[in-house]
Amino acid sequence: LTATQGGPNMPSVQHFVRAQMLPSGYLIRPCEGGGCIIHIVDHMDLEPWSVPEVIRPLYESSAVLAQKMTITALRHLRQVAQEVSGEVVLGWGRQPAALRAFSQRLCRGFNEAVNGFVDDGWSLLGSDGAEDVIIAINSSPSKLLGSQLASSDGLSALNGGILCAKASMLLQNVPPALLVRFLREHRSEWADCNIDAYSSATTKANAYNVPGSLGGITGSQVILPLAHTVEHEEFLEVIKLEGHGLTHEEALLSKDMFLLQLCSGIDEHAAGFCSQLVFAPIDASFADDAPLLPSGFRVIPLESGSDASPPNRTLDLASALEIGSAGTRTSSDCGDSPYNLRSVLTIAFQFTYQNHVRDNVAAMARQYVRHVIASVQRVSIALAPSLQSPHLGPRPPPGTPEALTLARWICQSYRMHLGLELLGANSETNESVLKLLWHHSDGIMCCSWKTLPVFTFANQAGLDMLETTLVALQDISLEKILDENGRKRLCSDFTQIMQQGYAYLPAGMCVSSMGRPVSYDRAIAWKVLNDEESTHCIAFVFVNWSFV
C-alpha cells in the first residue's frame, strides 16, 4: 500500500512487494428475516511485467485472481456459516475451528518453505553441481514449527535446523487435478517408505538416523477421512502407513505411521485454480498443538481456461503405465484444446536435521526429490493424452493391448464362455465398458498366459484386494496370492478352463501382496480371447471379497 492509500511510508523492497492492491474489500448487507448478502471486491495490479514470461498468464488472469482470493473467501465464509449453524458433522470428536487451524498451518508451512524468504530465516545451501534441486536451510525452526518441537527435541540447543529440498518443473498436457488425484490415491508410486519413516522419527526427540540404517520397512496406505469443505473442494485426512517389517527383527520394531494431509483443487472444472497435496508427519496422539513440518506438491495451470478433461482419463492409466502410451485416446477425450495445457509443478520436502549430519541429510533430500521428480514425470507421460495422429505418439510393444481393447476382450470372452454379461446390459461403448470394469465392486484381474502366470491387469477393486498398484502388479504371480488349497483347486480346474473356456471356483481364501488374508464367496476363471480368437490371458473375478 502506498502512502496515498493510507499505508505506512516505507521504502519498496524488491523481494517483498509483489503487487499493488487497489481499493478492495467486503460489503455486507443484512437481509430481511435474517441472514445477509456479502459482496467481495478484489482489485489488484499483480505487475505481470515483473515476472518470467512462462508464468505471466497467472498474473494477467482475472479468473486466477478470483479463484485464488475471491471464491476462496466466499467458500470459507460459507463453511464457517454452516459450521456455526450445526450443519457440518465431523468425526474424531474434533471442533471445526481446530481442523481449520490444521489446514491453515499445513498451507502456511508449505508456502513458507516454497518461498524461502530471508526474512523467515531461510538461506541457500551450496549445490552439488546440478541446479535441478534447491536446498535451503533454516536455523531458527521455532518460528516455523512452534516452540514445542524446538524445545522438546533440542534443535536450538543442539545446533539443529530445518532443511527444505525443492524443485519446479513445467508440465505439458497434464490436467493438474488429475495428477494430484493420482498422487493422493497411489502414494506408493512415488514415495519411499524409508523417507516417510525418517520424517516421522525426526519429529520425535533425538532421532536422527539418516535413511539407510532404518531397514526395509514397507506397508500399505489407508486414507482416514477427517473433514472436508462444503463443496468438497478441499479434504483434510489422516494417512495411516501400516508398518510391516521385511525380517522378524523389523516386524517387532515396525509401527504404523501417520500423516496429516490436505488435498485441494481436484475439481477439474475450476478455472485457474491450483491443485495441491500437502502432508506432514503427526504423532498418533493427534494433539491440536502438534508440530507440523509440511511437504508436498502444488500444480498451477498457466492457462486461465477451465480444464474440461473427463474423469475417465484415470482409467486409461491401467494400460498407460504398463505400456507407456494411451494411443487409442482421441482429442475428444480432453476438451477443446488438450495439447496446449501447461502447468507448473512445485515439489518441496522438509526435514529436520542436526549440524553434524546436515550434509548427509542434504544429500539424501536432494536424491529423494530427484527420485520423486522422475516418478512424477513417468506418471505425467502416462496421464497426458496422445497426439491425434497415431504415428506421432509412442506405440505400445507388440502383443500389448490398450486398456479399452483389453476391457472389450474380457467382457466378450465372458459372454461367449458363460452366456452372461459381466458388467450388465448397459455397456455398449468401449469407454463405458472400461469405466464399468474399472469401478466394478468385485475384484477383476488378468494373468499372463505363461508357465508361471503373473498379473498384468486389475481393476480398482482388484488392486485394493491385492494391496498393490498398477505398476507393482506385474511383480505378483498368481501362485503367490493363492493358499495351498487354492493352488490345488486351480491345478485341477486348469484342464476345464482350457477345454470349456471357464471354471467356477468355490469360496476360499487368498493373501494380498502385503500378506493379509482375503476371503471371497466364489471366483470365476475364464480364457480371454483376442480378435483373432487366440488366448491372450486368463481372467479372474473374485466375488464379495473382504479382508479377514
Disulfide bonds with the S-S distance in Angstrom:
none
